[in-house]
Amino acid sequence: MDSLAAAPGTGPATSPLPVLRVSKVAKTLKDLPTDRSLVMGVLNVTPDSFSDGGRFGSSDEAIAEGLRMHYAGADIIDVGGESTRPNADLTLPDEEQQRILPVVKALVKAGALISVDTMHASTAAKAIDAGAAVVNDVSGLDFDPAMPALIAERKVPYVLLHRRGTAATMGSLAQYENVVEEVITEMSRVRDAFVSAGVDPSLIILDPGLGFAKNEDHNWSILRAINRLNTLGHRVLIGASRKRFLGTLLTSAGKAAAPQERDHATVAVSALAAANGAWGVRVHDVGPNLDAVKVSAAWTDQAPG
């Protein structure tokens, strides 16, 4: 693996690839570091992503970006073909698969550990066939009824994210008396449904869904409660990268910070989440966040919960 730039199907790289920062290729989550929080790189193969404006809408562009993430040290690369921004249009599974499967195949061939970001069991199945090792499902409480049986059969780790409603309706459903306890209760019901379908509980990873049917105050309350989430006995993934609540925090002259102006705040969240026991952080800019979780691990001198 002397040069990932020459990987089949990648096309010409738009910038030189950095020195590889991973010591070995991880084939499964069990091969990944256990002495620090993991870093999951976000790779959107969509024309309408909130965070990157569809910069990686083609397979070649997405593969090249995925290779850069891999070289920057991403433990996992999360490939998605449907935007999850508020009011995003629905993407049909066939179109989603056309977007992501070539990217998944190329990055797996290059040695990256891949997660597929999808709400559709049919897409998840084809991505697993293509080499994806994790399913990251942002459907929340209204999951594809075929998904539990698929995860039980394939025995791959499954990220269960909390969300109420759909991209079009979730904003109106951000109403809670106690956001932390209600999120835990609602995620636990979905978790129980998957376990009842035969999914090994150890395969379930919980993501409290920052920004999904939650306002700024809700998001901060959840971040302060990572230790509480860890008491559920599952690994916890935090996805704060470039989210709107960070833009609001960084408002200057009455204008919220744009998505790519939120990276420094994202790094701060990653460090604090790692220090509070998050198993992983899902981010757009891999290198600085990898540095942050390494610093956090050295500072706390303990493995994540």
Phi, psi and chi 1 to 4 in degrees:
 res  aa     phi    psi   chi1   chi2   chi3   chi4
   1 MET       -   55.2 -152.5  165.9   66.6      -
   2 ASP   -71.1  -34.5  -65.7  -31.2      -      -
   3 SER  -146.0  109.5  173.5      -      -      -
   4 LEU   -73.5  -14.4  -66.5 -174.8      -      -
   5 ALA   -63.8  -21.7      -      -      -      -
   6 ALA   -96.2    8.5      -      -      -      -
   7 ALA   -60.5  139.2      -      -      -      -
   8 PRO   -57.4  135.8  -23.7   33.6      -      -
   9 GLY    83.1    2.4      -      -      -      -
  10 THR   -84.2  -24.0   63.3      -      -      -
  11 GLY    72.5  178.6      -      -      -      -
  12 PRO   -69.9  135.1   24.6  -32.9      -      -
  13 ALA   -70.5  142.9      -      -      -      -
  14 THR   -83.1  -15.7   56.4      -      -      -
  15 SER  -153.5  156.3   61.1      -      -      -
  16 PRO   -60.0  143.3  -21.2   32.7      -      -
  17 LEU   -78.7  139.6  -64.5  173.9      -      -
  18 PRO   -72.0  169.9   27.4  -34.2      -      -
  19 VAL   -63.1  136.8  174.4      -      -      -
  20 LEU   -62.0  127.0 -175.1   61.7      -      -
  21 ARG  -105.1    8.5  -65.7  179.4   65.3 -171.5
  22 VAL  -104.6  139.3  -70.8      -      -      -
  23 SER   -79.2  -25.5   58.5      -      -      -
  24 LYS  -155.6  159.6   65.5  176.6 -177.7  177.1
  25 VAL   -80.3  129.2  173.5      -      -      -
  26 ALA   -95.7  122.7      -      -      -      -
  27 LYS   -88.5  -28.1  -62.7  -61.3 -176.5 -177.2
  28 THR  -140.0  169.9   70.6      -      -      -
  29 LEU   -60.5  -28.9  -69.5 -174.5      -      -
  30 LYS   -66.6  -19.5  -67.2  179.9 -179.2  179.0
  31 ASP   -86.7   -6.7  -60.1  -40.2      -      -
  32 LEU   -83.5  162.5  -68.4  172.0      -      -
  33 PRO   -57.3  144.5  -23.8   33.6      -      -
  34 THR  -116.9    1.0   57.6      -      -      -
  35 ASP   -99.6    9.7   58.6  -12.0      -      -
  36 ARG  -159.1  167.1   61.0  167.7  172.9   80.6
  37 SER   -68.7  148.2  -64.2      -      -      -
  38 LEU   -86.9  158.1  -58.8  179.6      -      -
  39 VAL  -116.9  119.0  174.4      -      -      -
  40 MET  -104.4  119.3  176.1 -175.5  -77.0      -
  41 GLY   -83.8  138.0      -      -      -      -
  42 VAL   -92.2  121.5 -179.7      -      -      -
  43 LEU  -125.4  102.1 -176.0   55.0      -      -
  44 ASN   -93.4  118.0  -62.9  -50.2      -      -
  45 VAL  -103.7   65.4 -166.1      -      -      -
  46 THR  -138.8  157.4   62.8      -      -      -
  47 PRO   -85.9   -4.9   31.0  -34.5      -      -
  48 ASP  -137.6   33.0   56.9  -12.0      -      -
  49 SER   -66.3  140.2  166.2      -      -      -
  50 PHE   -67.9  -28.2   85.9   91.5      -      -
  51 SER   -91.9  -28.5   62.8      -      -      -
  52 ASP  -131.5    5.9   52.0   40.4      -      -
  53 GLY    61.8   27.5      -      -      -      -
  54 GLY    74.3   29.3      -      -      -      -
  55 ARG   -62.8  -25.3  -72.2  174.1   56.8 -149.9
  56 PHE  -117.3   47.0  -46.1  117.1      -      -
  57 GLY   -74.1  -21.6      -      -      -      -
  58 SER  -100.2  159.0   75.2      -      -      -
  59 SER   -60.4  -45.6  -66.6      -      -      -
  60 ASP   -62.1  -43.2  -77.1   -8.5      -      -
  61 GLU   -64.5  -41.7  -68.9  168.0  -30.4      -
  62 ALA   -67.7  -41.1      -      -      -      -
  63 ILE   -64.1  -44.2  -67.5  166.0      -      -
  64 ALA   -60.3  -41.5      -      -      -      -
  65 GLU   -67.4  -39.2  176.5   62.5   13.3      -
  66 GLY   -62.0  -38.3      -      -      -      -
  67 LEU   -64.9  -39.4  -66.0  174.8      -      -
  68 ARG   -63.5  -40.4  -76.6 -170.1  -73.7  -87.4
  69 MET   -62.5  -42.7  -72.7 -176.0 -179.6      -
  70 HIS   -61.3  -45.5  179.9   59.4      -      -
  71 TYR   -67.1  -30.0  -96.5   84.4      -      -
  72 ALA   -74.6   -8.1      -      -      -      -
  73 GLY   106.9   13.2      -      -      -      -
  74 ALA   -57.4  130.2      -      -      -      -
  75 ASP   -73.0  -37.3  -62.4  -60.2      -      -
  76 ILE  -139.5  144.9  -53.0  165.5      -      -
  77 ILE  -116.1  123.5  -61.0  174.6      -      -
  78 ASP   -99.0  107.4 -167.8   38.1      -      -
  79 VAL   -98.7  121.4 -178.8      -      -      -
  80 GLY  -129.4  146.3      -      -      -      -
  81 GLY  -119.9   14.0      -      -      -      -
  82 GLU  -138.8  126.0 -179.4  174.4    9.4      -
  83 SER   -67.1  140.2  176.2      -      -      -
  84 THR  -111.7   13.4   56.7      -      -      -
  85 ARG   -65.5  156.1   63.7  178.2  174.4   79.5
  86 PRO   -55.9  136.7  -27.1   35.7      -      -
  87 ASN    67.6   17.9  -60.4  -48.8      -      -
  88 ALA   -67.2  148.8      -      -      -      -
  89 ASP   -72.5  149.1  -66.6  -28.3      -      -
  90 LEU   -69.9  137.2  178.3   67.7      -      -
  91 THR  -108.8  127.1  -59.6      -      -      -
  92 LEU   -73.3  149.5  -63.2  176.1      -      -
  93 PRO   -54.6  -40.2  -28.2   36.0      -      -
  94 ASP   -60.3  -43.8  -74.1  -11.7      -      -
  95 GLU   -67.9  -41.9 -179.5 -179.8    1.3      -
  96 GLU   -58.2  -44.3  179.3 -173.8   39.2      -
  97 GLN   -66.7  -38.7  -69.2  159.7   24.6      -
  98 GLN   -61.4  -33.8  -70.2  172.6    7.7      -
  99 ARG   -72.6  -45.6  -69.4  174.9  179.6  176.5
 100 ILE   -98.6  -29.5   67.8  170.5      -      -
 101 LEU   -61.7  -42.0  -68.7  179.3      -      -
 102 PRO   -61.0  -34.1  -22.2   34.0      -      -
 103 VAL   -70.3  -45.7  179.0      -      -      -
 104 VAL   -58.1  -48.4  170.9      -      -      -
 105 LYS   -60.7  -45.2  -69.3  174.7 -177.8  176.4
 106 ALA   -66.8  -41.6      -      -      -      -
 107 LEU   -72.1  -36.4  -65.0  179.2      -      -
 108 VAL   -62.4  -42.9  167.5      -      -      -
 109 LYS   -62.1  -31.9 -172.9  171.2 -176.3  177.3
 110 ALA   -79.5   -7.5      -      -      -      -
 111 GLY   104.9    7.0      -      -      -      -
 112 ALA   -84.5  149.0      -      -      -      -
 113 LEU   -90.2  122.6 -172.2   64.7      -      -
 114 ILE  -113.8  137.5  -60.3  -59.1      -      -
 115 SER  -110.1  142.0  167.1      -      -      -
 116 VAL  -105.0  125.1   57.7      -      -      -
 117 ASP   -93.7   99.7  177.4   -3.4      -      -
 118 THR  -152.9  151.8 -176.8      -      -      -
 119 MET  -102.4   -0.2  -63.9 -176.7  -75.7      -
 120 HIS  -109.8  125.1  -53.9  -69.5      -      -
 121 ALA   -62.3  -35.1      -      -      -      -
 122 SER   -65.7  -38.9   60.4      -      -      -
 123 THR   -68.4  -42.8  -61.3      -      -      -
 124 ALA   -58.8  -43.4      -      -      -      -
 125 ALA   -61.7  -45.6      -      -      -      -
 126 LYS   -68.9  -34.3  -69.4 -175.4  178.8 -179.3
 127 ALA   -67.8  -39.7      -      -      -      -
 128 ILE   -62.0  -42.6  -66.1  167.7      -      -
 129 ASP   -59.7  -32.2  -70.1  -18.6      -      -
 130 ALA   -82.8   -4.1      -      -      -      -
 131 GLY   116.5   -2.2      -      -      -      -
 132 ALA   -62.6  141.7      -      -      -      -
 133 ALA  -106.6  -11.4      -      -      -      -
 134 VAL  -141.6  145.6 -178.7      -      -      -
 135 VAL  -110.8  124.3  174.1      -      -      -
 136 ASN  -112.1  106.5  179.2   19.9      -      -
 137 ASP  -109.8  113.9 -177.2   -3.0      -      -
 138 VAL   -96.8   16.6  -57.9      -      -      -
 139 SER   -70.4  -21.3   59.3      -      -      -
 140 GLY    74.3 -127.7      -      -      -      -
 141 LEU   -79.3  -19.0  -50.2 -178.5      -      -
 142 ASP  -107.9   60.5  -59.4  -45.6      -      -
 143 PHE   -75.6  157.4   55.0   86.2      -      -
 144 ASP   -58.5  124.0 -176.0  -26.6      -      -
 145 PRO   -61.8  -17.7   18.2  -30.3      -      -
 146 ALA   -85.6   -8.6      -      -      -      -
 147 MET   -69.2  -44.6 -168.8   69.6   83.2      -
 148 PRO   -57.2  -44.1  -26.6   36.4      -      -
 149 ALA   -64.6  -37.1      -      -      -      -
 150 LEU   -62.9  -47.2  173.5   70.6      -      -
 151 ILE   -65.8  -38.6  -58.2  -57.1      -      -
 152 ALA   -63.4  -39.7      -      -      -      -
 153 GLU   -73.1  -45.6  176.0 -170.9   -5.9      -
 154 ARG   -83.7  -19.7  -60.4  -59.4 -172.9   92.7
 155 LYS    57.4   46.1  -63.7  179.9  171.3   57.4
 156 VAL  -108.1  150.6  -63.6      -      -      -
 157 PRO   -57.7  144.2  -26.2   36.6      -      -
 158 TYR  -130.5  122.5  175.3   78.5      -      -
 159 VAL   -89.8  116.1  179.3      -      -      -
 160 LEU   -99.5  111.9 -172.3  167.6      -      -
 161 LEU  -102.5  143.5  177.9  138.1      -      -
 162 HIS   -87.1  124.9  178.3  -86.8      -      -
 163 ARG  -154.0  140.4  179.1  176.3   80.7  170.3
 164 ARG  -101.0  137.1  -68.8  174.7  171.9  175.0
 165 GLY    72.1 -159.3      -      -      -      -
 166 THR  -111.8  178.8   65.3      -      -      -
 167 ALA   -56.9  -32.2      -      -      -      -
 168 ALA   -80.5  -25.6      -      -      -      -
 169 THR  -113.2  -12.5   64.0      -      -      -
 170 MET   -64.3  -28.2   62.7 -176.5  179.1      -
 171 GLY   -61.7  -37.4      -      -      -      -
 172 SER   -76.4  -11.2   65.0      -      -      -
 173 LEU  -101.5   10.9  -60.8  174.6      -      -
 174 ALA   -83.1   63.0      -      -      -      -
 175 GLN  -130.2  119.3  -58.7  178.1   35.4      -
 176 TYR  -141.0  147.5  -56.2   88.0      -      -
 177 GLU   -84.9  -42.9  -67.7  -65.6  -33.5      -
 178 ASN  -140.3   97.2 -176.9  -38.0      -      -
 179 VAL   -60.9  -40.8   64.1      -      -      -
 180 VAL   -63.9  -49.8  172.3      -      -      -
 181 GLU   -69.7  -34.5  -65.6  -53.3  -41.0      -
 182 GLU   -70.8  -38.6  -71.6  177.1   56.2      -
 183 VAL   -63.4  -43.1  164.5      -      -      -
 184 ILE   -62.3  -45.2  -73.9  173.7      -      -
 185 THR   -61.2  -44.7  -63.1      -      -      -
 186 GLU   -71.7  -39.4  -68.4  171.2    9.3      -
 187 MET   -65.3  -37.6  -81.2 -163.0  -58.8      -
 188 SER   -64.3  -35.1  -64.7      -      -      -
 189 ARG   -64.0  -43.1  -71.7  175.3 -175.5  154.9
 190 VAL   -66.7  -43.5  177.8      -      -      -
 191 ARG   -55.2  -45.1 -177.0  -91.8  -41.8  -83.9
 192 ASP   -64.3  -35.2  -68.4  -13.7      -      -
 193 ALA   -65.5  -39.2      -      -      -      -
 194 PHE   -69.3  -41.6  -85.7   74.5      -      -
 195 VAL   -63.7  -41.0  172.0      -      -      -
 196 SER   -62.5  -27.6  -64.9      -      -      -
 197 ALA   -83.2    0.5      -      -      -      -
 198 GLY   104.4    7.1      -      -      -      -
 199 VAL   -76.8  130.7  174.9      -      -      -
 200 ASP   -64.3  122.7 -177.1  -20.0      -      -
 201 PRO   -55.5  -28.3  -24.4   34.0      -      -
 202 SER   -68.9  -14.0   69.4      -      -      -
 203 LEU   -85.3  -11.4  -65.4  175.1      -      -
 204 ILE   -88.8  128.4  -64.6  174.6      -      -
 205 ILE  -115.4  132.0  -60.8  163.1      -      -
 206 LEU   -99.4  132.8  -60.4 -179.6      -      -
 207 ASP  -123.7  115.4 -179.1  -20.3      -      -
 208 PRO   -69.6   -5.4   25.3  -34.7      -      -
 209 GLY    73.5   55.2      -      -      -      -
 210 LEU   -57.0  130.0  -59.7  175.7      -      -
 211 GLY    84.3  -10.3      -      -      -      -
 212 PHE   -94.8  103.4  -71.5   86.5      -      -
 213 ALA    58.1   40.8      -      -      -      -
 214 LYS  -147.0  141.8  -61.9  167.4 -168.8   73.6
 215 ASN   -94.8 -174.9   63.1   27.4      -      -
 216 GLU   -58.6  -46.5  -73.0   82.9   -1.2      -
 217 ASP   -63.3  -39.6  -70.7  -18.7      -      -
 218 HIS   -60.4  -44.0  -62.4  147.7      -      -
 219 ASN   -61.5  -43.9  -67.1  -31.7      -      -
 220 TRP   -67.1  -37.4  -70.0  116.6      -      -
 221 SER   -61.6  -41.2  -67.0      -      -      -
 222 ILE   -66.5  -42.3  -72.0  168.6      -      -
 223 LEU   -62.2  -35.5  -75.3  171.4      -      -
 224 ARG   -71.2  -12.3  -64.1 -175.3 -165.2  105.0
 225 ALA  -111.2   22.8      -      -      -      -
 226 ILE   -58.0  -39.3  -68.9  174.5      -      -
 227 ASN   -61.3  -35.9  -73.2  -30.8      -      -
 228 ARG   -66.6  -41.7  171.9   73.7  178.0   92.0
 229 LEU   -62.1  -36.8  -64.6  172.5      -      -
 230 ASN   -64.0  -22.7  -81.0  -31.7      -      -
 231 THR   -70.1  -11.5   65.1      -      -      -
 232 LEU   -75.1  -11.8  -60.3  177.3      -      -
 233 GLY    88.0   13.4      -      -      -      -
 234 HIS  -120.8  157.0  -60.5  -81.7      -      -
 235 ARG   -65.3  146.4  -67.3  163.3  -71.0 -176.2
 236 VAL  -119.1  127.1  173.8      -      -      -
 237 LEU  -108.1  133.2  176.7   66.9      -      -
 238 ILE  -114.1  125.1  -63.8  -63.9      -      -
 239 GLY  -119.2   85.0      -      -      -      -
 240 ALA  -103.4   -7.0      -      -      -      -
 241 SER   -55.6  120.7 -173.4      -      -      -
 242 ARG    59.1   18.9  -62.5 -179.0  179.6  174.8
 243 LYS   -70.0  158.2  -69.6  -73.5  177.7   75.7
 244 ARG   -58.8  -35.9 -177.7  179.7  -59.9  176.5
 245 PHE   -65.0  -26.8   76.0  103.7      -      -
 246 LEU   -73.4  -37.1  -63.9  180.0      -      -
 247 GLY   -62.2  -40.1      -      -      -      -
 248 THR   -64.0  -42.6  -58.9      -      -      -
 249 LEU   -57.8  -37.5  176.2   70.5      -      -
 250 LEU   -94.2   19.1  -56.7  176.7      -      -
 251 THR   -56.4  132.9  -66.1      -      -      -
 252 SER  -134.3  131.8  177.3      -      -      -
 253 ALA    53.2   38.6      -      -      -      -
 254 GLY    77.4    7.3      -      -      -      -
 255 LYS  -121.1  125.3 -175.9  177.6  179.5 -179.0
 256 ALA   -67.3  147.8      -      -      -      -
 257 ALA   -64.5  139.3      -      -      -      -
 258 ALA   -69.5  159.3      -      -      -      -
 259 PRO   -48.8  -47.2  -32.3   38.0      -      -
 260 GLN   -77.7   -3.6  -67.6 -172.0   -7.9      -
 261 GLU   -93.1    5.5  -65.0  172.4  -14.2      -
 262 ARG  -104.6    7.5  -55.5  167.9 -168.6  169.9
 263 ASP   -67.1  -38.5  -77.3  -17.5      -      -
 264 HIS   -65.0  -40.5  -68.1  168.2      -      -
 265 ALA   -65.4  -36.6      -      -      -      -
 266 THR   -60.6  -43.2  -61.9      -      -      -
 267 VAL   -60.4  -40.7  170.9      -      -      -
 268 ALA   -62.8  -43.3      -      -      -      -
 269 VAL   -62.0  -41.8  172.2      -      -      -
 270 SER   -59.9  -44.7  -68.6      -      -      -
 271 ALA   -62.1  -44.8      -      -      -      -
 272 LEU   -70.8  -39.1  -69.0  166.5      -      -
 273 ALA   -62.7  -42.9      -      -      -      -
 274 ALA   -62.8  -42.2      -      -      -      -
 275 ALA   -63.9  -24.8      -      -      -      -
 276 ASN   -98.7   13.1  -78.2  -84.3      -      -
 277 GLY    97.9   13.3      -      -      -      -
 278 ALA   -65.3  135.1      -      -      -      -
 279 TRP   -68.1  -34.9  165.8   80.2      -      -
 280 GLY  -157.9  163.0      -      -      -      -
 281 VAL  -126.8  139.9  -67.0      -      -      -
 282 ARG  -105.4  117.9 -175.6  176.8 -179.5  -85.8
 283 VAL  -140.2  162.2  -58.7      -      -      -
 284 HIS   -92.1  -37.4  -64.2   83.8      -      -
 285 ASP  -105.6   98.9 -168.3    5.1      -      -
 286 VAL   -67.2  -52.0  168.6      -      -      -
 287 GLY   -53.4  -56.4      -      -      -      -
 288 PRO   -61.8  -34.4  -24.0   34.8      -      -
 289 ASN   -73.4  -32.3  -73.9  -79.4      -      -
 290 LEU   -63.8  -42.6  177.9   59.5      -      -
 291 ASP   -59.3  -41.2  -67.9  -15.1      -      -
 292 ALA   -63.7  -43.7      -      -      -      -
 293 VAL   -72.2  -29.4  -60.0      -      -      -
 294 LYS   -68.2  -41.7  -73.1 -178.2  175.2 -179.9
 295 VAL   -62.6  -43.7  168.1      -      -      -
 296 SER   -59.8  -43.1  178.0      -      -      -
 297 ALA   -63.7  -41.0      -      -      -      -
 298 ALA   -67.4  -38.7      -      -      -      -
 299 TRP   -66.4  -45.3 -169.2  -62.9      -      -
 300 THR   -87.8  -20.0   58.2      -      -      -
 301 ASP    53.7   45.5 -166.9   28.2      -      -
 302 GLN  -154.1  150.6   60.3 -174.6    9.7      -
 303 ALA   -73.7  152.6      -      -      -      -
 304 PRO   -65.4  155.2   23.3  -32.5      -      -
 305 GLY   -74.9      -      -      -      -      -
